[in-house]
């Protein structure tokens, strides 16, 4: 039996995706959507239908949807594509101090062009407050880039309040939000998020394969291309579209969002059961503070280094992470922002659920954690 609690790192493709994909690949829908002949027209109809499905989910227009290889490409396109027109003009961008590397590293790269990057940290209670972002807006602020949910702690950032208040102060500010860890896992009400100009997301965090993601770019936003080629996708992401993955992603995400209330209830039940189990072990501490989602939990296990514990759990077919997958075992800058002590940083684990996880798996997890303590620490 395998227990997979690393769903923030990636997810297993769902049966819905794989079944649609096999049908698609065995069909005659291999045309290029840009071709003018019948095969191309047939392919373009599939592409447009996929956009209509996603538009119904995101409450946007179909031509506001751009497909990419995933969130890293999406975040780079969103930030660099907008900021490029302001090079060497002493502008600033406001962000949180806990953004994903594909956002924060992209923002840092702009410093060489004269941009100031203003980072907002969580307060001592672990929460982010919209006023901390708003008070930093000045005449040189061109963008606010804030994720919806942090990928290491599950902390919820107040993207609606930030975007609504920012637009009152400065209507021309562009608001970008990386929604990788909230899309399909929380009840995002997109009709209430009209003041967010760009959303970025990834398929492989939503039971689709790696290599597909996207942006929602409102019509009022003009991005300069950072990739060059043909005229596909408004020239923002030129190149032939990955039609098979686009088609199956749209159907997969539609199914997820149609069942969102049931799925949220699954996450909540798993979270509550997990937290109740933590109380039984005085050597396990909760590392997620403030307002958090139910599908991501950070814990620290007293006196056992994260890498040792990840390997021990892996040897018992339990798969967790010690932080963001892209960090490869390095100490988390994110957890430092949440004021975790050095010993807690060294022993931190991230548990991230999918709707396929069970309470039985949680029981086994804690039994193996208890075994690790006895074997590794010899008591």
N, C-alpha and C positions, 0 to 999 in steps of 0.2 A: 504493500500500500504506500503510495506517495502522497505527501501532504504539501501542497504548494501555497505558501503564504507570502509570495513575492509578486503580487499582482500590480504593484506600482512599477516594478521593473519591466514586466511585460505580462501578457495574458495568453492563455491557451486559446487558439482560434475556436470559435463556437461551431457547433454542428450546423447551424444555420448558414454561417459563412462558407464552411467547407463544402456543404451540399450544393449551395448555389454556385460555388466556384467550379466544382467538377462538372456540373451541368453546362456552365458557360464555356468552359474550355473544350468540351466535347461537342459544342454546337458549331454553327457556321458563322458565329459573330466575331470574326477575326479582322474585320475591316478597320481602316484608319478613319476616325471621325472627321478628319480634314479632307478626305478624298471626296470628289464630286460624283463618283459613280454610285450605283445602287448599294454596294457593300459599305461604302463610306456613309451614305445617308442612313442606312440601317444602324451603323455604329453610332452615328451622331444622335439618333433617336434614343438609344440606350443611355448615352451620356446626358442628354437633356432630361430624361426621365429620372435619372439618379439625382440630378441637381434639384428637380422639383420635390423629390422625397426629402432631401436634406433641407430645402428651403422651408418645408412645412414644419420641420423640427426646430430650425434656428429662427423661425419667424422673420425670414429675410427674403429678398428676391433671388431668383435662381442665378442671375448673372452676377450676383455678389459672392458666389462661391468659387473658390480657386482650389484645385487639388495639388498636393505636394507629395514628397516622399515621407513626410512625418513632421512632428512639431519642431524639430531643430531647424529644418529648412524653412518652415512657416515663420518661426520667430525671427530668423535672420532676414527674411524677405520683408516682414512687417516693419522691423526697426530700421534696417539699413535702407530699405526702399523709401521710407518716409524721411529719414534724417538726412539723406544724401544731398537734398536740395538746400540744406542749411549749413553745409561745411564752412568752417572758418568764420562763422558769424556770431560766435560766443553765446550760443543757445544752451539751454539745459533740459534734461529729461529727468523726471521723478520716478523712482521705482521703489520696491521694497528690498530689504537687505537679505531676503530669503528666496530670491528668484532662482529658477532652474538655470544651470550653466549656459544653456542655449540662449537665454535672455541676458543674464548678467555679463557673460563674456562678450556678447555682441555689443552691449552698451559700453563696456570698458574700451572696446576697440575704437569707439568714437572719440575718445579723449584726444587722440593724436590729431583730430580735426578741430579741436577747440571746444568740444562739448564738455559741459559740466554734468556729471552724473550724481544726482542727489538721492541717497539711499535712506529709507525710513525703516527703523528697527521696531520690533514689537516692544510693548511696554513690559514692565515687570510681571504683570499678570499673564503674559504670553499672548495677549490679544493685540491686534492692530486697530487703530482708531482713525476714521476718515479725516478728522481735523488735523492730524499730524501730517497728512499728505497735502491737504488743502492750503495750510498756512505757508507751505514752501513755494506755492505758485507765485511767479512774478512775470514781468513783461517779456522775459526771455524764455519762458517755459513753452516748449512746443509739443511735448508728449508726456503722458503718464503711462507707464507699463507696469501692471500689477497682476500677478497670478490670482486665480480664484481660490485654489486650495494648495497648500504646500505639500510637496511630494514626500517629505521625510517625516513630518509630524502630524499631517492632516489638518493643520491650522487653517481656519477659514478667514479669508481676507475680504473686507467689505467693499467689493468692487462696484456694487450699485450705488452706494452712498458716495463713494469717491467720485465716480463718473458724473452723477447727478449734480453734486456740488461744484465740481470743477467746471462743468459747462455753464453754470450760472455765473461764475467769476470770469471765465475766459472761454467763450463759445468756440473759439478756433483751436483750442487744445485737442489733440488727438489722443484717445484713450485706447490702449491695447491691453488685452487680457489673455493670458495663457490659461486655457480651461481644460488642460489635459486630465487633471485628476478629479474634475467635477462632472464633466460631460458624461451622461449615461449612468452616473453613480449618485447624483444628487438631483433634487427637483429644481433644476434651473429654469426660471421663468423668463425666457428670452424676450417676451413682449414687454417685460419691465426693464430690460437692459438696452433700451434704444440709444442711450448716451454712450455706449461702448462702440467704438468705431471699427475695431478689428478684433476678432476672436481667432485663436490658433488652437488646433487640436491634433491628436494622433490616433490612428486606427489600432495600433497594436496594444494600446491600453484598454481597448474596448472589444476584446475577443475577435479582432481581425489580425491578419499577419503584419509583420514589419514591412515598411516600404510604402505605406499609404497614410496620408493625413491631409490637412487642409487649412485654409484661412477663410473667414468671412470678412469681406472688406466692404464697408458701406460705400455707397455711391459718392458721398461727399469727400472721400479720401482718394488722393492721387498718389500712387507709389511709382517710383522710378525703378525700372528693371535692374536687378543685380545679376541676373542670368540672361544670356543673349542667345537668340536663335530665331525660331519662326514666330508666327503671330498667335499661336495657341494661347488660350486663357488670358486674353487681353495683353499678351506679351509679357505678363508677370512671371509665368512659369512656362516658357516655350518648350516645345518638344511634344511628341505624341503621348497622349494621355494613357495611363494604365487602366484601360477600360474594364478589364475583368475585375480588378480590385475595387475600382470606383463603384461598379454595379453592385458588387457583393457587400461592400462597406455600407452603402445606403440602405440595403435591405436589412443588414445586421443591426445597424444603429436604429432603424425604425422599430424593429422588434424590441430592442432594449428599452427604448423610450416609451413604447406602448405598454411596457410592463414595469415602468419606473416605480410606481408605488409599492408593488410587490417586492421589487428588488431592494428598495430602501428599507423595507421592513425586515428583509433577510439580513442586511448589513447591521441594522440596529440590534436584532436579536443576537447576532454573533458578537457584536461589540459588548453588549451588556453581559453576556455569558463570560467573555474573556476578562472583563474588568472584575467580575465577581470572583473569578479564579485567582487573579492577582492578589486579592486580599488574603488568600490562604498562605501566601509565601512572603515572609518578611525580607527575603533577599532579592525580591523583584520590585523595582520601582517604575512607576509610570513616568514617561518622559514627554508625553504630549500634554500641553497646557492650554488654557483658554478655550475658545470656541473651536471645536474640531468636528470633522466628519466621522462617520461610524466605520468606514472601511480602511482607515489607516491608524495604526497605533504604534507609538514609540515606547520602548521599555529599556531599562538597563538591569543587568543581572550582576549583583554584587561580586566583585573580585574575579570575574571571569572575562577575559578580553574578548571583544566581539568576534575577531577572526577565528579564535579557538572555538567559540560557541557555534558560529555559523558552520564550521567544518564538522563539529561533533553532531549537530543536528542533521547536516547533510548525510553523514554516515548512517543515520537512522531514517533516511528518506524523507526528511522534513526540510523544506527549502524556504529560508528567510534571507534578509539582507541586513547588512550593518549600516545602511544608509542608502543614498541614491546609487543606482546601478552604475552611473557614469563615473562615480568617485573611486571605484576599484579599491575599496578598503582604506582610503585616506580619511583622516579625521574630518568630520563634517563641519564646514563653516556655518551651515544652517543651524545645527544644534548649539554651536557657540553663541549664535544670535539669541537663542532662547535661554541663555544663561545656565546651561547644564555644567555641572562641575567636571573637572578633568577626569575623575574616576568614572563618572556617568558617561562621558564622551567615549571613553575607552571600552565601555561594556554595553554600548547601545545596540539595540536591535530594532529593525522596522518590521512590523507585521502588517501585511496588506491583504485584505480579503477579496474574494470574488463571490458571486452568488452561488458558486458551486461548492463552497466550503461548508463544513458542518460543525456542530458542537462536539461530535465525537472526535473530530480532528483536533479541536482545541484541547480536549482532555488528554489526548496522546501527546500533544505538544508540551503541556505542563509536566506530564510524567517524565518525558525525556529531559526537560530542563532540570527537574529534580534529580534525575540520574546523573546528568552532567555535573551538577554541584557536588554530588557524593563522590563521583569518580575523579573529577579533575582536582577538586580541593581535598579529596581523601577524608570526607566526613559526611 
